[in-house]
Amino acid sequence: MISLFRPGRDVIAPLLTLAAAALTVTVASAQNLDAGKAPAKLFADGCATCHRSPRGLAKGRFSLTLTWFLKDHYATSADSAKTLAAYLESVDGPPPRAAGKSGATSGAKPAKSAPRPPKAVQSQ
């Protein structure tokens, strides 16, 4: 008869089980690398490659749908997506106006002068 138990087999099986358990524990302890980052840093790390500025990216979008979109496509967690969405909404607004060449700070067009009266017609 052939023995089903070989010498040393009772030592190898528990070692394999222990190794598999150790690998499972190390994989389960993965951490979120974006946790605790400032919203501007999240934008700089993940978005600035394609977008020069965060201004206008949240324009016309609801906060919840923007958060879902960021979570599905760009953010590593729901918390970082929510933080990034709040940041994009906070900077969403018209860009500051540049000062004109004449030094006017309002950026408005200069007022037109009053119309000239018609020229007098000379008789012959």
C-alpha positions in Angstrom: 0.0 0.0 0.0 1.0 3.6 -0.7 1.0 5.9 2.3 -0.9 9.2 1.8 1.2 10.9 4.4 4.7 11.7 3.5 7.3 12.8 5.9 7.3 16.6 6.3 3.9 17.2 4.9 2.4 18.0 8.3 4.9 20.9 8.5 4.5 22.4 5.0 0.6 22.7 5.1 0.5 24.9 8.2 3.4 27.1 6.9 1.5 27.7 3.6 -1.7 28.6 5.6 0.3 31.0 7.8 1.9 32.6 4.7 -1.5 33.1 3.0 -2.9 34.7 6.2 0.1 37.1 6.4 -0.4 38.2 2.8 -4.1 38.8 3.3 -3.4 41.0 6.4 -0.9 43.2 4.6 -3.2 43.7 1.6 -6.1 44.6 3.8 -4.1 47.3 5.6 -3.8 49.5 2.5 -4.2 53.2 3.2 -5.7 56.2 1.3 -2.8 58.4 0.2 -5.0 61.4 -0.4 -6.3 61.5 3.2 -5.6 64.7 5.0 -4.4 66.6 1.9 -5.5 70.2 1.3 -8.0 70.6 -1.6 -5.5 72.7 -3.5 -2.9 70.0 -3.2 -5.5 67.4 -4.4 -6.1 69.6 -7.5 -2.4 70.0 -8.1 -1.7 66.3 -7.8 -4.6 65.0 -9.9 -6.0 67.7 -12.1 -3.4 70.2 -12.9 -1.9 68.0 -15.6 -4.9 68.7 -17.8 -6.5 71.8 -16.3 -4.5 75.0 -15.8 -6.9 76.4 -13.2 -9.7 75.0 -11.0 -11.8 78.0 -12.0 -14.9 77.1 -14.0 -14.6 73.3 -13.6 -17.7 73.1 -11.3 -19.7 75.6 -13.4 -23.4 74.6 -13.7 -22.9 71.2 -11.9 -24.7 70.1 -8.7 -22.5 69.4 -5.8 -23.7 65.8 -5.5 -23.2 64.9 -9.1 -19.8 66.6 -9.2 -18.8 64.5 -6.1 -20.0 61.3 -7.8 -18.2 62.1 -11.0 -14.9 62.9 -9.2 -15.2 59.7 -7.1 -15.8 57.5 -10.1 -13.1 59.0 -12.3 -10.4 60.9 -10.4 -10.5 60.7 -6.6 -9.3 57.7 -4.5 -12.1 57.9 -1.9 -15.5 59.5 -1.3 -14.0 61.9 1.2 -11.4 63.2 -1.1 -14.0 63.5 -3.9 -16.2 65.5 -1.6 -13.3 67.8 -0.5 -12.2 68.3 -4.1 -15.8 69.1 -5.2 -16.2 71.7 -2.4 -12.9 73.3 -3.4 -13.9 73.5 -7.1 -17.2 75.1 -6.1 -15.5 77.6 -3.8 -13.2 78.9 -6.6 -15.9 78.8 -9.3 -16.6 82.4 -10.3 -15.6 85.0 -12.8 -11.9 85.7 -13.1 -10.7 88.9 -11.7 -10.7 91.8 -14.2 -7.3 93.1 -15.3 -6.5 96.8 -15.0 -6.8 98.8 -18.2 -3.9 100.5 -19.9 -5.1 103.9 -18.8 -4.9 102.8 -15.1 -8.7 102.5 -14.7 -9.5 99.7 -12.2 -13.1 99.3 -13.2 -12.3 97.9 -16.6 -15.3 99.7 -18.1 -15.1 101.4 -21.5 -14.4 105.1 -21.4 -17.5 107.3 -22.0 -17.9 108.7 -25.5 -17.6 112.4 -25.9 -20.7 114.4 -26.7 -21.7 114.5 -30.3 -20.5 117.5 -32.3 -23.0 120.0 -33.7 -23.3 119.9 -37.5 -21.1 122.2 -39.6 -22.6 125.4 -40.7 -23.6 125.5 -44.4 -22.1 128.5 -46.3 -24.3 130.2 -48.8 -22.9 131.3 -52.1 
